[in-house]
């Protein structure tokens, strides 16, 4: 076990997340998601988790593994066209994982999601959390518009609110 990672997770709190994602940033992210979903048939969830719990750290849980758990727990997969996309931020690790349901993942592919996550990580590393999140949502939106253009009933199947775990 990496003791530095353990300590980083132990001391990363929701308050730290709120300092970097103040209410105005969270509202801007939510508005960007709502606006985005008017332009395609996909669904976006944005989740920020301050840190893993000690048990998860002892097991050596990776950010990707946790993102897959959150994807399932929040039922991002449960959309009509299998078009849910989770943008997961594990704050203590400065890690961003994008998990897409099979309907959109098959069309866009893992390289697109990795590129978007890397761009967000670069912005976050520069301390530009709000703008980095909005750029990430814009890039996810571009993929969804390309592969799932508007049409059909336009039902909003997943919440647009940022989830802080």
N, C-alpha and C positions, 0 to 999 in steps of 0.2 A: 504494500500500500504506500502511496505517495503522501508523506506527512504534510508537505506544503499544500497539496490539493485538499487534504482533509481539513487543515486549518482555514484555508480560504473559504471553504464551504461552511465551516462552523461559524465564521464571523461575517458572512455575507447575509444581510438581513433584507426584509421588505423595505425598510427605510432607505437602504442604499439604492435599491432599485428605483424607489420614488424620487430620489435626488436626481437620477439620470433620466428618468421618465416622469416628469412632473405631470399634473393633471392636464395641462394644455397639450402636451405631447401625446398623451393617451387619447384625448379627444380628437386630435388631428389624425391619429392612426385609425381610430374608429370611423371617422368621416371618410377617410381614404378608402377603407374597406367597403363602406356602404356605397360610395360613388363607383368604385371598381365593379361591384357586383351588378350594377345596372348595365354594364357593357359586355357581359359574357354570361355563360350558363354555369360557371364554377362557383365555389364557395371558399372563402378564406377565413381561417382562424389564426389569430395572433396570440401567442401564449408566452408569458415571461415567468420563469421559475428562478427565484433568487439562488437557491442551492439545493443540492440533494441532501437527504437525511443520512445520518451516520451509517445506517444499515446498508443503504444503497452504495455508499462509498466503500464500505468494507467488502462488498461484493465486487467492487471494481466497475460499477455501472458506467458505461460510456454515454456521452450526450445523445448519440444516435439511438441507443437502446432506450433511453428515457423518452426521447421524442416519439418513438414507436408506441410506447406505453400510453403516453398522453394522447396520441392520435386515436388510439383505441378507446381510452377512458372517456374522451370528449365526443366520441362517435363521429369523428370527422369523415369517416368512411361511409357514413349512413346518409348518402344523398342519392337522389333519383338517378343521376348519370355517373355516379362514382367519380365525382369531380371536386372533392374536397381537397384543400391544400392547407396544411398546418405549417405555420412559421413559428418555430420553437426557439426561444432564447434561454439558454442556461447561463444566467448572469455570472455566477461564480467562476465558471470556466471560460467566460467570454466566447461561448460557442453558440453557433446558430445552425439549426438543422431544419431543412425543409422536407416534409414528408407529403407526398401527393398520392391520392387514391389512384387505383389502377386505370380508371377511365381517362385521366389527364396525364398520368405518369407515362403510359404507353406512347402517348403522342409527343410529349415534351422531352422526356428522357432525363436521366440522372445528371448528365453534364449541365443542363440548364439550371437545375436546382442548386447544384454545387457552385456554379458561377454566381448566382444571385446571393447565396449565403456568404461566399467569399467577399463580395462587394460590400455586403452589410457589415461583415467582420472588420473590414478595412475602415469603414466609417466609424464604427464603434471604437476601434483602437485609437482613432484620432479624437475621441470624445464627442463625436457627432451622432448621438443616439437617436434623437428624433428624426433628423434628416436621413440617417442611414436606414431607419425603419421605413420611412416613406418611400425611399428609393427602392427598397426591397419589395414593398407592396406594389409599386409601379411596375417593377420587372415581372413579378408574378402575374400581375394584371395583363401585361403584354403577352405572356405565354397563354393565359386563359383566353384572351381575345383571339389569338391566332388559331387555337385549336378548338375552342368552344364558343364561337360567336353567339351574339344574342339570338334569342328565338324561344319559342315555347311560352309557358305561363309566367316565367320570371319570378317564381316563388323563392323567397329568402329562406333557405332551409336550416342555416346555422346562424348563431348569434354573431353580430359584427363587433361586439365589445371585446376589448383586450382582456384576456384572462390573466390575472396575477395569482399564481399558485402559492 
